[in-house]
Amino acid sequence: MSYHGPAGVEGTPVRVHLTGRWEPVDGRFHWGGRIEPEPRMAHLLRSGRRDVELRIADRVRAARLSEVDPWGGVRITGVGDAPWPPVADLSSAPGLTEE
C-alpha cells in the first residue's frame, strides 16, 4: 500500500510519496518515503531537527527526517501505524493507492 498526496510536517504543508511494509524481524509496520522539495523541510533537517510529526488528514504520527536528496526532497521514515487512512477508506481518500 502507498500514499501520494498532501500532508503536513511541523505545520508546513507538503506533498509526500510514502510506502509501507510489515517487517517480519521485529513484527512492526515500517513506512517511509519522500517529501517533495520544500525549502523549509531541508532547512529544518540541516538545522539539526530529525524527529518531527507527520499529519495526513486527522492522523498524526511520529516520523524521522534523514537526508536531503539531490533535487531538494527530504527522506522521511516511521515505525508503527501508517500515517495514511486504512485500506477500508481507499475509495474516499484521494492519493491513497494499493500496491
Number of C-alpha atoms within 10 A of each C-alpha: 15 19 23 18 17 16 21 17 21 13 10 12 14 18 17 26 19 22 20 21 14 13 12 8 6 8 9 13 15 17 22 22 20 21 27 18 18 15 11 14 23 20 12 14 19 13 9 9 14 14 16 17 16 25 22 20 13 8 13 17 18 16 21 19 24 16 16 19 14 8 8 15 19 22 22 23 19 22 19 15 17 23 25 27 17 12 13 8 11 14 10 9 16 12 15 21 14 9 8
